[in-house]
């Protein structure tokens, strides 16, 4: 039985599970990490196409059942533990395929991005609204810090939508399967990555504020700085592309270095 406290919603439809595997582009030499294998239906299918599957399950009751369900599948390593604390750096090259509990979606994504030296891609089933925020472009209502933070390290694409009714128990919202290919280099190159994201967070801190007002706590003369970089101080943060944020960060970095 699914545990509400762990955000468990299980998929059983083999057609949908097959589409998830197809979206992940798994090869016979791939190591796959599955976070939250649940009843093990996807795990079983993954084990048929991948070299190795590392299935990380937090629920001790499910873990015991999975030991029986996956018995005999020698290429499956079943781990009882918290995916947020798992040492992904020890795996070598790997891909992630998972149905992520809604309440830990963002922490899981950034925990995985932190292991990007070995991470090839993530194919995640997540809340549709979160997926839309991840792939959002400048000037849209969904565009924000999450969009930029993920797109800085990955190329995300929504593959397909899964209606709520496909899950048991049925959640209140639809889900989306999103594929994120990890970039070998960031989308923009900056001298100070921490400064870039400090500016991005400030730019979205109060979405109705103009950039000159939103960024004023960073620099009192930010209006002049914006003008010097060719950015209208009257624009709002959600209208700036990542390239524009990078240009602004580079200019502020040069000022700070003087």
Order of alpha helices (4+ residues) and beta strands (2+ residues): beta-alpha-beta-alpha-beta-alpha-beta-beta-alpha-beta-alpha-alpha-beta-beta-beta-alpha-alpha-alpha-alpha
